[in-house]
Amino acid sequence: MNLLFDYDGTLHNCLLIYAPAFRAACAELEREGLLPPLTATDAEIGSWLGLPAPEMWHTFAPDLAEEQQQSASQTVGEGMVAAIKAGQARLYPGAAEVLRDLKAAGHRLFLLSNCKRAYLAAHRAAFHLDDYFTACYCAEACGWLTKAEIFPQIAAAYPGDYVMIGDRRHDMAVAAAHNLPAIGCAYGYGTADELSEASYIAHDVQEIPALVAEIARA
């Protein structure tokens, strides 16, 4: 079986590096007189995780000029990549073992993230993701298409039955658009409404293998 994983909020506890990088970018915009002081909590910042960068900035700061949004996005991205390289990023406890065991069980693993190339490259190096994943895809490399639009490229290159595993509405949209079973990761950054159409719910990353086995038996 082919298992299509989201990354942030599904395998990677992204808020640990995203919140500091996001606050630093907003502080820079505040100094330039482009944004008021940021009052968002970590929970509110976490709600933007998993969105493609252009969508996130259009949602958070729609009055910023596009070039200012792009500059701020680059600041956030550079801050997170620096944090990854400094060893500050963390997978959820047990995530690496889950990936190892699923691969050992004969499943093919794929990663599909709404992230940038540099971010994905840093994580591949930091966590040896190529040891687990047959292929990794990021939205920037695919022209910021939606995950549902990217999926046919993956399915064409690697035919077979797929299960979508993720924590946000973009992940569930892949399953809905392509009639795939989906595991919704309730421990991530999505809301219950976003995961309402999931076939199964995982409350911890370590629950995923048992749910995959249940889907395989169905």
ChimeraX attribute file (.defattr): number of C-alpha atoms within 10 A of each C-alpha:
attribute: neighborCount
match mode: 1-to-1
recipient: residues
	/A:1	18
	/A:2	19
	/A:3	20
	/A:4	25
	/A:5	23
	/A:6	26
	/A:7	23
	/A:8	23
	/A:9	24
	/A:10	26
	/A:11	24
	/A:12	20
	/A:13	19
	/A:14	22
	/A:15	23
	/A:16	16
	/A:17	19
	/A:18	23
	/A:19	21
	/A:20	16
	/A:21	22
	/A:22	21
	/A:23	18
	/A:24	16
	/A:25	19
	/A:26	20
	/A:27	17
	/A:28	15
	/A:29	20
	/A:30	14
	/A:31	11
	/A:32	10
	/A:33	10
	/A:34	16
	/A:35	15
	/A:36	12
	/A:37	13
	/A:38	12
	/A:39	9
	/A:40	11
	/A:41	9
	/A:42	14
	/A:43	11
	/A:44	12
	/A:45	17
	/A:46	19
	/A:47	16
	/A:48	20
	/A:49	23
	/A:50	26
	/A:51	19
	/A:52	21
	/A:53	24
	/A:54	14
	/A:55	12
	/A:56	17
	/A:57	20
	/A:58	14
	/A:59	12
	/A:60	12
	/A:61	14
	/A:62	12
	/A:63	13
	/A:64	16
	/A:65	12
	/A:66	14
	/A:67	9
	/A:68	15
	/A:69	21
	/A:70	15
	/A:71	14
	/A:72	21
	/A:73	19
	/A:74	15
	/A:75	17
	/A:76	23
	/A:77	22
	/A:78	15
	/A:79	18
	/A:80	25
	/A:81	22
	/A:82	17
	/A:83	18
	/A:84	19
	/A:85	13
	/A:86	10
	/A:87	10
	/A:88	12
	/A:89	22
	/A:90	18
	/A:91	17
	/A:92	19
	/A:93	14
	/A:94	14
	/A:95	18
	/A:96	19
	/A:97	12
	/A:98	18
	/A:99	23
	/A:100	15
	/A:101	14
	/A:102	21
	/A:103	18
	/A:104	11
	/A:105	12
	/A:106	10
	/A:107	17
	/A:108	19
	/A:109	22
	/A:110	21
	/A:111	21
	/A:112	23
	/A:113	25
	/A:114	26
	/A:115	22
	/A:116	19
	/A:117	16
	/A:118	15
	/A:119	16
	/A:120	21
	/A:121	14
	/A:122	17
	/A:123	19
	/A:124	15
	/A:125	12
	/A:126	15
	/A:127	15
	/A:128	12
	/A:129	18
	/A:130	14
	/A:131	11
	/A:132	20
	/A:133	20
	/A:134	15
	/A:135	15
	/A:136	18
	/A:137	22
	/A:138	25
	/A:139	19
	/A:140	17
	/A:141	12
	/A:142	16
	/A:143	9
	/A:144	18
	/A:145	15
	/A:146	18
	/A:147	23
	/A:148	17
	/A:149	15
	/A:150	18
	/A:151	18
	/A:152	14
	/A:153	13
	/A:154	17
	/A:155	13
	/A:156	9
	/A:157	8
	/A:158	15
	/A:159	12
	/A:160	10
	/A:161	12
	/A:162	22
	/A:163	22
	/A:164	26
	/A:165	30
	/A:166	33
	/A:167	32
	/A:168	28
	/A:169	21
	/A:170	21
	/A:171	28
	/A:172	26
	/A:173	22
	/A:174	25
	/A:175	24
	/A:176	16
	/A:177	11
	/A:178	13
	/A:179	11
	/A:180	17
	/A:181	21
	/A:182	28
	/A:183	26
	/A:184	29
	/A:185	28
	/A:186	21
	/A:187	17
	/A:188	27
	/A:189	25
	/A:190	22
	/A:191	15
	/A:192	16
	/A:193	10
	/A:194	18
	/A:195	23
	/A:196	13
	/A:197	18
	/A:198	26
	/A:199	17
	/A:200	19
	/A:201	22
	/A:202	22
	/A:203	13
	/A:204	16
	/A:205	24
	/A:206	17
	/A:207	14
	/A:208	22
	/A:209	16
	/A:210	12
	/A:211	17
	/A:212	21
	/A:213	13
	/A:214	11
	/A:215	16
	/A:216	11
	/A:217	7
	/A:218	6
